[in-house]
Amino acid sequence: MRKGVWITRSMDYDQSQSHMRSTLIPFSPAQPSKWKDPIATESRSLDAISGNKVVNEVNVQVILRCRPLNEDEMHAETPTVILCDEIKGEVSAVHQTTNKQRTYSFDGVFGPTAQQKELFQTISPIIEEVLEGYSCTIFAYGQTGTGKTYTMEGQKMGKSWELPSDAGIIPRAVQQIFHVLKSKDAEYSMKVTYLEIYNEEIVDLLCPNENLDFAVNEAKRSIILMEDSGGATFLRGLKQALIHSADEIYELFEKGSVKRRTAETLLNKQSSRSHSIFSVTVHVKDCTPEGEDLTKCGKLNLVDLAGSENIIRSGARELRAREAGEINKSLLTLGRVINALAEHSGHIPYRDSKLTRLLKDSLGGTAKTCIIATISPSIHCLDETLSTLDYASRAKTIKNRPKVNHRAIKSELIKDLYAEIGCLRKEVNALREKNSAYRSQDHYQNQENQMKEVPYHNKAIDQGDHSSVLLKDKYKENAKNKEKDALIRDLRSSEKALTEQILKLQKELENAASDVSSLSAKAEIHDRLLDENKTRFQNFHVQLSLKLEYLHKAVAASAEQQQQQMKLLDVKMQSLMSRRNEVSEELALQLRKIQDLYCYHIKYIGEIAGEIDRNFQSTCHKMTSEVSRGFSSFGDIFKEKLWEGISAIHELKDIIYSQEDKLTTFVQEQGEVHLRALELSKTSTKATLTFFENLRMHLSNMSKIEEYLQSAIAEKLRELEMKFEDFAVKERLQLIERVGELLESSDNRKKNMGFMNFVRRFKKR
C-alpha cells in the first residue's frame, strides 16, 4: 500500500469523526481510557493495549541556558555573578555579599555565547524517540526576561517558511520530524493542537474565528479539563488540525502565536502572560517481523512557560498584577510538584493548578521529559536565579517510566471486539437479572396470564383475614420509612452545617495562606533591600578605602618632597652663610689693607712735607716769599686731594658696612622663613596623620556597628520566624480542635436522634 493512499483513508475517517475529536482530546496518552472509538482510543491511551513496552525508569533531563547581558545592563555596567563551564556541565553562582560560591551540575550547560543550533543538537535525540512511539515533553522554565520564548520559538520565519539561523526548538523539531519520516519513507498521519493557559483558563489558539476576543471567550467556554476513572487527563472541546507538511504547521503556529497574550513590563519588553503548549501527535505505520501491521503513536509536547516575576520590580498594575499573580501561583504549584517528586512524597499536588494537571504525565509519569532552565547573569536577578537553579537541580532527581505506544492493528482490534462482545453479554445478563429490566417472550406471556388472574386473586384476598395483617405490616413499614426520612433530614442538616463550618475554616486557611504569602513577600523585599544596602555599603567602603589610600600616599609623598626641599634649602642656606662669612672676611681684609695703605701714605706724605720744609727753610731764604707762596699753593692742592681721598675711603667703608648689614638682615630673614616653613610643614603633616588615624578609628567603629546591626536584624528575623511558626502551630491546633468539636457535636446529635427514635419505638410498642 502506498503512503498517500493510507493517509487519505485516515483523513476520511478523521473527517467522519471530527466531532468526537473536537470534543474529547487526550493530554495524557499513557493513561488508560474507556473511550471506544478506534482512533480516539489510540490517540488518548495505549496503556490498555498489550503491545505497550515498559522500559526502566529514567531521570528527567535538565539543560541550563544563561542569556547574555542586555543593552541596559551593559550600559549600566551591571556586574555578573554566573560562571558557566560548558565542558564540565557546571554552573557557579557567586554571592558577592558573603563572597561564597554555589555550584550546580546539569546534563548540559550553555553560556551567553551559545547558539540555537547547538542547544537543539543536544535535545534532538528526544525528537527522534517520538517517532518510536514515546510521549516526550520539552518545556522552558525560568524568570521573566531570560529567553524562554526565544529558546522555544526563536526568530520569526518569513513567507517562504525557511528556517532562519536563530530558529527555536519548535520549528527545528517539526523540521526534524518530517526529515526523518521522509528518509524512512514511512506511512503516517499527524495532528497538532495549540493552547494557552491564561489566568487559569484554557484557550484554544487554533480557533478559526477572526475576532480574537470572541474566539478567546468561545474557547474558554467550550474547553473543559477532565479526567477519566483511570486518571488520564483529556480536554473536551479542544480542536485538532490534520497536517500534511511542515509548512502547514509553521503557518498554524504563527497564527496561534499572534493570538497569545503578551505585554510590556519593566523587566521584559515582550513578556508572555500565559503558558503555551504546542502538541504534535504522530501515527507511524510499521510492520512486525511476523508481517503484522503495527502503528506507533508518539506525542511531542512543546511548552513555553510564562516567567516568574516580582510585581514590584516588573511594575505590574491592575490587570498585569493579576496576570503575574496567576503566573506565580501556577509556577509555585509546579515547584511544589517538583519538590514532592524529588522527595518521593506520598501526595503529589497535581490538581492544584491546570498547568500541573496537564504536565502530570511529563513529571513522574510515562513520558520522556527535558527541562530547559533559563537564567540571567545579572547581580540584580541573583535571588530568582538561585531559585531557578534549585528547582532545576531538584527536577534532575525525578524519575519517569517511559512507555512505547504501539498497536498491532488486526489482532488487537479483534481482541478489542471480543472483549467488547463479552462486556455486552455481561450487561445483558445483568439486565435480565433485574426486575422488569429485560423480559423474554415466554416471560412476557406468563406475566399477561397472571395479570388476567389478578381480579380473582383480589377477591380472595379481600375475603381473607390476612389482608389486615398485611396492611398493618405495611403501615409499620411506612412509619419506619418516615422515621428514616426524618433521621436522614436531620443528618443532612447536620452535614450541611458541618459543610458550612468546613467552608469557613477553608476561607480562614486561605486568608492565613494569603497572610503568609504577603509576609513572605515583605520578607523577600526586606532581604533584597538589605542585600542592596550591604552591596552599596561594601562598594562605598571599597571606594573610600581606595581614595583614602591614594590620599595617604599623596600626602606622604608631599611630606617627603617638602622634607627634601627643606633639606635642600638648609644646604643652600648653609652655603650662603659660609659664602657671606667668606665675603665679610675678604671685605674686612681689604678694609684693613686700605687702612694700612692710608696710614702709610699719610706718614710718607708727612715725611716728605717735613723734609721739603726743612730744605726750603735752610737753602732758599731769598726766595722765601715766592717759595712759601708756591709751597702754600702746592700744599693747598695736596691737602685738597688728600681730603678727597680720605672722604672716598670713608664712603667706601660706609658702603661696605651697609652691605654687611643688609646681608646679615637677609640671612636672618631667610632663616626665619625657613624655620616658619619647616614648622608649618611639620604641623600640616601631624594634622594629616591625626586625621587619618581618626578616620581609621571611625571606619573600625562603623564596621563594628554594621556587624552589630546585621546580628540584630538576623536575631529579629529569627524571632519573627519563631513567632510565626508558633502562631501557625496554634492556628492549626485551634482549627483541629474546632473540627473535632464539630464532629463530636455531630456525633452527639446523631446519638441523641438514635436514642429518641429508640424511645419513640419503645413507647409505640
C-alpha angles and dihedrals in degrees: 000000000000123000096242093053093052092049092049093054091047089051092052092051091046090052090051089051097040094116092055093047092050093052102041119035119168121226099178103053093177095064126089120255140194094215108119103196107114098227095037091048090050093049096043106043138358100172092096090058116094092221094072114115119209117210129195123283116279130192123245109262114235123195123184125210125186118201122218123252114279125233095267092050093047091047090051090046091234111192118240124229101183126090119188123201104190093180096055093033093235134136123199125199115200117206104206095193095058093022090229128140128213119196127202129187124211140174089260136003126199121187130209093281096053118120129226091245093056092052093049093050088061095055099034093099088066090057091054091051089060088068089052090063102267127134108233133184130196119183136168119227130184150089121317114275096025097112106265096139090042090053094048101037107015123181118356115258124236129237091276089062092226115152113251121217091258095050114144134231097276099059092038091051091051090049092050093049093053092043092055093045091050093047091051092043086224128174109238149153125211136198131181136198129190124193141158133209107222118176089342091306122119114228126190107228092191092064105135096215112116093211100085098198092046091046092050092049091048090048091051093051096044102044117080126178110222142168129212127218091273093057096253114150118222138165121231114210099018112136124229125206121213110227132205103170142019092249090062090055092048091051094048091046092051092050092048093047090055089059094050116109115253133160141175120256135171090262099043131023092209107027119178109235095192142042114251129202121193111189128192118192117194127189110195121189117221140159130241122227087258090059098252121140113253130191121203117202116201128175129197119197114195109192127190107190122203112247125254112246142186107240093212094051095041093050093227115173134183107327094016090049090052090049091050090049093053091046093050090045094054092043090049089054089049088052091051090051090051091049093047092050092046091050092044091237119185093231122050112193097222093140095058092088139014092238093060091044090056092044093046094107091047095054111055094342136099099289131096109242135196120187119200108201113199123199141174123237093214120115090225090065096046096115094050090043092054090048091052091047091050093050092045091049091052092046089060089069095056113109124209129192105221119203130197109232112211138139133203096223105209102035095039094049090051090050091049091050092050090048090049091050090050091051091050091050091051090050091050092051090048091051091049091054091056120085113262091349096109129008129185121215094259091048091050092050092050091051090051091053091049091050089056091054093049096093092055091049091049091056090051091049092050090053094048125089092220090075091078091051090053091050092051091049090049090049091051090048091051090050090051090049091052090051089049090049091051091048090048091050091051091048090049092050091049089046090051091050090049090049091052091049091049090050090051090050090048090052090050089049090050090049089049089049091051089049089051091050092048091049089048090051091049091048090049091050090047092049091048093049090047091051091047091049090048091050093048092046092049092048090049091046092051093046092047092048091050092048093046091048090050091048091047091052091047093050092046090050091047092050091048090049091049091050090051090049091048090050090049090048089050090053091048092048092049091049089047092050092048090048090049091051090049092049091047091051090048091049091048090049092050090047092052090048091051091048091049091048090048093052091046093052092045090051092045092048091048091052092049091047092050093048092048089048092052093045093050093046094050102039109028111047089137097060093040096125095043095041094044088050091050093043093049090052090047091048091050091052092046093048091048092053090043092054090047089055092047092049090049090051091050091049090050089049091050091049091050092049092047091049090049090051092048092048091049091049092049092050091050092048092049090049091051092048090048091051093047092050090048092050091046091050091049091048094049092046091050092048091049092050090048090051092052091048091051090046091053090050091050091049091050090050091048091052090051090048090049092051090048092049092048092050090046092049091047090050091050091049091049090050090048091050092048091048091048092049090048090048091049091048091049092048090049092049091048091050091048090049092049092049089048091050091050092049091046091050089049091051090048091051090050091049091048091049091049091048092049091050090050090051091049092050091047091052092049090052 
